[in-house]
Amino acid sequence: MNSRSCPAAFRVSLCDETCLEYTARLWLRTALVVWAGWLGLLGVLWVVF
């Protein structure tokens, strides 16, 4: 983590939580994109076949 963006007293609680939230959002976004891609692919296959 960048120590300049986080004071020493809040480094663990604030920055780790921010990193955790960022990671959670990234995983959620990835899961949604994958899910939408599978639904789109299944929809195309359903129409074609």
C-alpha positions in Angstrom: 0.0 0.0 0.0 1.1 3.6 -0.5 1.9 4.9 3.0 1.4 8.5 1.8 -2.2 8.1 1.1 -2.9 6.5 4.5 -1.8 7.8 7.9 0.0 5.3 10.0 -2.8 5.0 12.5 -5.3 4.1 9.8 -3.1 2.1 7.5 -4.4 -1.3 8.5 -8.1 -0.5 9.1 -8.7 2.0 6.3 -6.4 1.0 3.5 -7.0 -2.7 3.9 -10.7 -2.2 3.9 -10.4 0.0 0.8 -8.3 -2.7 -0.9 -10.8 -5.3 0.1 -13.7 -3.3 -1.3 -11.7 -2.7 -4.5 -11.0 -6.4 -4.8 -14.6 -7.3 -4.1 -15.9 -4.9 -6.8 -13.3 -6.2 -9.3 -14.4 -9.8 -8.6 -18.1 -8.9 -8.8 -17.6 -7.0 -12.1 -15.7 -10.0 -13.5 -18.4 -12.4 -12.4 -21.1 -10.2 -14.0 -19.2 -9.9 -17.3 -18.6 -13.7 -17.4 -22.3 -14.4 -16.5 -23.5 -12.0 -19.2 -21.1 -13.5 -21.7 -22.4 -17.0 -21.0 -26.0 -15.9 -21.3 -25.3 -14.2 -24.6 -23.5 -17.2 -25.9 -26.3 -19.5 -24.8 -28.9 -17.2 -26.4 -27.0 -17.2 -29.7 -26.7 -21.0 -29.7 -30.4 -21.3 -28.8 -31.4 -19.1 -31.8 -28.9 -20.8 -34.2 -29.7 -24.4 -33.2 
